[in-house]
Amino acid sequence: MKNLVPSSILVAVCLSMVGLAHASPITVTVSGIIVGSTDPAGIFGSPGASLVGDSATVTYIFNPSVLAADGSYETTAPTSESLFGFTNDQAITNTITVNGIIFTQTTSANSGEQFITSNVAGLSTVPPLSNSVSESHLNDVTSGLASNILTYSTTPYQYPTLLENPEPFLEEIAATPTLVDVQIFNANTGMEEATLTLSTATPEPSSFSLLMLGLLLMGAITYRQKRRNQWQVAHPHNLN
């Protein structure tokens, strides 16, 4: 009789007694050109106007020690790690700037916050050439306002990092992005406020470049919807 051991083991740990080696906030910034957008709420200009071709800067501030102190750690070894919580601790801040217009969201009372790193190498549901992704998620349960910043990268995935010193790995991801996907939406109603897809590559007017860009956008949209569905299943009390 074979002794079957699952290839991945899901572990959830309360971190009130776990100390992290890294105690300072981590600030990561990526700038690029918008290659796909929707802005029905007019967050960055006229409602419904296209932002394609505009420059944008995306920044998240992540304090793993603060989030770990009052949150929880979850891992599917060795392919994913997550820190999440529902405390007004300002452990995560998401900032998006387009044409000088700044959108900022930080953890507030009745907020959900989550930071994830994952190995996405070889997956068909992500932008091509991507090996790793970092995800900064915020959701104000009262208002429903939510913002997600997903940074895909060619950097090979490193595990484990979130409970040690994640800053070098997160900086590597930001330095080698394949695509950055930004979502601002109402988690209570499911309505999109704005979505932006940033490319840091220099545009080239060739058929191959256009094809690659299309594949990148398709991968980002697919992974975006998958992550949103997972959040709704994991945190059903965020939905009306």
Rosetta blueprint (number, residue, H / E / L):
1 M L
2 K L
3 N L
4 L L
5 V L
6 P L
7 S L
8 S L
9 I E
10 L E
11 V E
12 A E
13 V E
14 C E
15 L L
16 S L
17 M L
18 V L
19 G L
20 L L
21 A L
22 H L
23 A L
24 S L
25 P L
26 I E
27 T E
28 V E
29 T E
30 V E
31 S E
32 G E
33 I E
34 I E
35 V E
36 G E
37 S E
38 T E
39 D L
40 P L
41 A L
42 G L
43 I L
44 F L
45 G L
46 S L
47 P L
48 G L
49 A L
50 S L
51 L L
52 V L
53 G L
54 D L
55 S E
56 A E
57 T E
58 V E
59 T E
60 Y E
61 I E
62 F E
63 N L
64 P H
65 S H
66 V H
67 L H
68 A H
69 A H
70 D H
71 G L
72 S E
73 Y E
74 E E
75 T E
76 T E
77 A E
78 P L
79 T L
80 S E
81 E E
82 S E
83 L E
84 F E
85 G E
86 F L
87 T L
88 N L
89 D L
90 Q L
91 A L
92 I E
93 T E
94 N E
95 T E
96 I E
97 T E
98 V E
99 N L
100 G L
101 I E
102 I E
103 F E
104 T E
105 Q E
106 T E
107 T L
108 S L
109 A L
110 N L
111 S E
112 G E
113 E E
114 Q E
115 F E
116 I E
117 T E
118 S E
119 N E
120 V L
121 A L
122 G L
123 L L
124 S L
125 T L
126 V L
127 P L
128 P L
129 L L
130 S L
131 N L
132 S E
133 V E
134 S E
135 E E
136 S E
137 H E
138 L E
139 N E
140 D E
141 V L
142 T L
143 S L
144 G L
145 L E
146 A E
147 S E
148 N E
149 I E
150 L E
151 T E
152 Y E
153 S E
154 T L
155 T L
156 P L
157 Y L
158 Q L
159 Y L
160 P L
161 T L
162 L L
163 L L
164 E L
165 N L
166 P L
167 E H
168 P H
169 F H
170 L H
171 E H
172 E H
173 I H
174 A H
175 A H
176 T L
177 P E
178 T E
179 L E
180 V E
181 D E
182 V E
183 Q E
184 I E
185 F E
186 N E
187 A L
188 N L
189 T L
190 G L
191 M L
192 E E
193 E E
194 A E
195 T E
196 L E
197 T E
198 L E
199 S E
200 T L
201 A L
202 T L
203 P L
204 E L
205 P L
206 S L
207 S H
208 F H
209 S H
210 L H
211 L H
212 M H
213 L H
214 G H
215 L H
216 L H
217 L H
218 M H
219 G H
220 A H
221 I H
222 T H
223 Y H
224 R H
225 Q H
226 K H
227 R H
228 R H
229 N H
230 Q H
231 W H
232 Q H
233 V H
234 A H
235 H L
236 P H
237 H H
238 N H
239 L L
240 N L
